[in-house]
Amino acid sequence: MADQGDQYPTEKMYPAPAPPPYFQGAMPMQQYPPMPSFAESPPMQPLATAPPPPPVTFQPVQTPVIIPRVHEPVVIDCPHCRAKITTSVRYGIGMMVHLFAVVLCFFGCWPCCLIPYCLDPCKDTTHECPACGRHLSVVKRL
């Protein structure tokens, strides 16, 4: 078997690299142009007066009237006619009525499936202004 020292290079075969040359002298300072003095600047001219701003006019912002999600008449200020009113309520057939009718038929009470169409608590509620007759809100059951 060959000697292990013969296969790998030794330090004697590869000399260490020389260190990089160092700068022997001091670096010269960079010269900057002299700063201008304030005495050399031209005199400032007076500022021109700006024209007065145009008058500001404010337009009233119409805030939305929020009707509570209730199924009874409520007292509010109508956003259309600006009167303080108690809303008139109309009931209409909605998804909840149909759902109750289908559930009653499914459980075998098909003769009773028309009862939800007669009960106001199952129906959707529409709020209207009695003064101007405009539609204000719809409260759906489902």
Secondary structure as UniProt FT lines:
FT   HELIX           4..7
FT   TURN            11..13
FT   HELIX           38..40
FT   STRAND          75..77
FT   TURN            79..81
FT   STRAND          84..86
FT   STRAND          88..92
FT   HELIX           95..106
FT   TURN            107..108
FT   HELIX           110..112
FT   TURN            113..114
FT   HELIX           115..117
FT   HELIX           120..122
FT   STRAND          124..128
FT   TURN            130..132
FT   STRAND          135..139
//
